[in-house]
Amino acid sequence: MKRMRISPGFANLTSEQLQKVQDLEENLGVILIVHEKVPVLSDLSRDEVRTLQEMERKMGITLVAYRQE
């Protein structure tokens, strides 16, 4: 079975950093995703985008394509 990466480079936060992020989430009313490095979105062709959109529609999900490092 092929190994799947869920998301590139989630940050490892200290307890203090995590609390600050959680406080900011509460203040802004949002959910934040924290990365160590800024992930680079993949440059997909129109056909590839259509393929992703079709899968999103069929599965009721949202896909984000990052460039593999």
C-alpha positions as CSV (number, residue, x, y, z in Angstrom):
1,M,0.0,0.0,0.0
2,K,1.3,3.5,-0.9
3,R,2.1,5.7,2.0
4,M,0.0,9.0,2.1
5,R,1.2,12.2,3.5
6,I,-1.6,14.1,5.3
7,S,0.0,17.5,5.2
8,P,3.4,18.9,4.8
9,G,5.4,20.1,7.8
10,F,3.1,20.7,10.7
11,A,4.9,22.7,13.3
12,N,6.0,21.2,16.6
13,L,4.9,23.7,19.1
14,T,5.8,24.2,22.7
15,S,3.0,24.3,25.2
16,E,3.3,28.1,25.4
17,Q,3.3,28.4,21.6
18,L,0.2,26.1,21.4
19,Q,-1.6,28.2,24.0
20,K,-0.9,31.4,22.0
21,V,-2.2,29.8,18.8
22,Q,-5.3,28.5,20.6
23,D,-6.0,32.0,22.1
24,L,-5.6,33.6,18.6
25,E,-8.0,31.0,17.2
26,E,-10.6,31.8,19.9
27,N,-10.1,35.6,19.4
28,L,-10.5,35.4,15.6
29,G,-13.1,32.6,15.6
30,V,-11.1,30.5,13.2
31,I,-9.2,27.3,13.0
32,L,-5.5,27.8,12.3
33,I,-3.1,25.2,10.8
34,V,0.5,25.8,11.8
35,H,3.3,24.7,9.4
36,E,7.1,24.7,10.1
37,K,7.7,25.9,6.5
38,V,5.2,27.4,4.1
39,P,4.0,24.6,1.9
40,V,4.1,25.2,-1.9
41,L,0.9,24.5,-3.8
42,S,1.3,22.3,-6.8
43,D,1.0,23.8,-10.3
44,L,-1.6,21.6,-11.8
45,S,-2.8,21.5,-15.3
46,R,-6.5,22.2,-16.1
47,D,-7.1,18.5,-16.6
48,E,-5.6,17.7,-13.2
49,V,-7.7,20.4,-11.5
50,R,-10.8,19.0,-13.1
51,T,-9.8,15.5,-11.9
52,L,-9.4,16.8,-8.3
53,Q,-12.7,18.8,-8.5
54,E,-14.5,15.7,-9.7
55,M,-13.2,13.7,-6.8
56,E,-14.1,16.5,-4.4
57,R,-17.7,16.5,-5.8
58,K,-18.1,12.7,-5.6
59,M,-16.6,12.4,-2.2
60,G,-17.9,15.6,-0.6
61,I,-14.4,16.7,0.4
62,T,-11.9,19.4,-0.3
63,L,-8.5,18.5,-1.7
64,V,-5.3,20.7,-1.5
65,A,-2.4,19.7,-3.8
66,Y,1.0,20.6,-2.4
67,R,4.3,20.1,-4.3
68,Q,6.2,17.1,-3.2
69,E,9.6,17.8,-1.7
